[in-house]
């Protein structure tokens, strides 16, 4: 074998070896990324909001403000309501230590009666906390109010 052939074979062998070593294995590809060390905490202004009495068919919302009181920045991974009548909206940006953010929770007041709806917040991959909305939906009348005949008699005078 010539020297050029040996060098060519050696070159391809080394290139293949480098390629194989530098490629992550399947096990390495699926390893979850662990969050940066440090303490993270959500400090809510209020963790429960009572809407009181609301008329049936009138959607309501409330902003839950919170502060990152920890020493590491993070984003909220997920905010999930317990049912379809409750809708959370949140910003997916990074929240630095000391920063304040909000989660807006809406409730579609279709069903009459009392309600208590938890909303679960997930952050840093596995940390969770809950906020709660509650209130009472009162049934709105099916018909409109009767005509005020006193007003008609005043107009005639």
C-alpha positions in Angstrom: 0.0 0.0 0.0 1.3 3.4 -0.8 1.9 6.1 1.7 -0.9 8.3 0.2 -3.4 5.4 0.6 -2.4 4.8 4.2 -2.7 8.5 4.9 -6.1 8.6 3.3 -7.4 5.6 5.3 -6.0 7.1 8.5 -7.6 10.4 7.8 -11.1 8.8 7.2 -10.7 6.6 10.2 -9.9 9.6 12.4 -12.7 11.7 11.0 -15.2 8.9 11.6 -13.9 8.5 15.2 -14.2 12.2 15.9 -17.7 12.2 14.5 -18.8 9.3 16.6 -17.3 10.7 19.8 -18.7 14.2 19.4 -22.3 13.0 18.6 -24.5 12.7 21.7 -26.0 9.3 22.3 -29.8 8.8 22.5 -29.6 8.7 26.3 -27.8 12.0 26.4 -30.3 13.6 24.0 -33.3 12.9 26.4 -31.6 14.1 29.6 -33.7 16.9 31.1 -32.0 20.2 31.7 -31.9 20.9 35.4 -32.6 24.5 36.4 -29.9 26.7 37.7 -29.3 26.3 41.4 -30.7 28.9 43.6 -33.9 29.6 45.5 -37.0 30.7 43.6 -40.2 31.7 45.2 -43.5 33.3 44.1 -44.9 35.8 46.6 -48.6 36.6 45.7 -50.3 39.8 46.8 -53.3 37.6 47.4 -53.6 33.8 46.7 -57.4 33.8 46.8 -59.8 36.2 45.2 -63.5 36.3 46.0 -65.7 37.9 43.2 -68.6 38.0 45.6 -72.0 37.8 43.8 -71.9 38.1 40.1 -74.8 37.9 37.6 -75.2 34.8 35.5 -73.7 35.2 32.0 -71.3 38.0 33.0 -67.6 37.0 32.6 -65.3 38.4 35.3 -61.5 38.6 35.6 -58.9 39.3 38.3 -55.2 40.0 38.1 -53.1 38.0 40.6 -49.8 39.9 41.0 -46.7 38.2 42.3 -43.1 38.9 42.9 -40.1 36.6 42.4 -38.7 36.7 45.9 -35.9 34.1 45.1 -32.4 34.6 44.0 -32.7 33.1 40.5 -34.6 34.2 37.4 -37.3 31.9 35.9 -40.3 31.8 33.7 -43.7 30.2 34.5 -43.8 26.8 32.8 -47.6 26.4 32.9 -50.7 27.9 34.4 -53.6 25.5 34.4 -57.2 25.9 35.5 -59.3 23.1 36.9 -62.0 23.4 34.3 -62.9 25.1 31.0 -64.9 27.8 32.7 -61.7 29.3 34.1 -59.1 30.8 31.8 -55.6 31.9 33.0 -53.5 34.3 30.9 -49.8 34.9 31.7 -46.6 36.3 30.2 -44.0 33.6 29.3 -41.0 36.0 29.8 -38.3 35.5 32.3 -39.0 37.0 35.8 -35.8 38.3 37.4 -35.4 38.3 41.2 -37.4 41.2 42.7 -39.5 41.6 39.5 -43.3 41.6 39.7 -45.6 39.9 37.1 -49.2 39.0 36.9 -51.6 36.2 36.0 -55.0 37.2 34.8 -57.7 34.7 35.6 -61.1 34.9 33.9 -64.3 33.1 34.9 -67.2 32.5 32.7 -70.2 32.8 35.0 -72.7 30.5 33.2 -73.8 28.1 35.9 -75.8 29.4 38.9 -74.5 28.8 42.4 -71.3 29.0 44.4 -67.9 28.2 42.8 -64.3 27.6 44.0 -61.8 27.2 41.2 -58.1 26.4 41.8 -55.5 27.4 39.3 -52.2 25.5 39.4 -48.9 27.3 38.5 -45.8 25.3 37.5 -42.4 26.8 37.4 -38.8 25.6 37.4 -39.9 22.3 35.9 -41.4 20.8 39.1 -42.4 23.5 41.6 -46.1 24.2 41.9 -48.3 26.6 43.8 -52.0 27.4 43.6 -54.2 30.5 43.4 -58.0 30.3 43.9 -61.0 32.2 42.6 -64.4 31.9 44.2 -67.8 33.6 44.3 -71.5 33.0 43.7 -73.3 33.3 40.5 -76.9 34.5 40.8 -79.6 33.7 38.2 -80.6 36.6 36.1 -84.3 37.1 35.5 -85.6 35.6 32.3 -87.9 38.5 31.6 -87.3 42.2 31.8 -88.7 44.4 34.6 -92.4 45.3 34.3 -93.3 48.7 32.9 -93.5 51.5 35.4 -97.0 52.9 35.0 -96.4 55.7 37.4 -94.0 57.3 34.9 -96.8 57.2 32.3 -99.3 58.9 34.6 -96.7 61.6 35.5 -96.3 62.3 31.8 -100.0 62.8 31.3 -100.3 65.4 34.0 
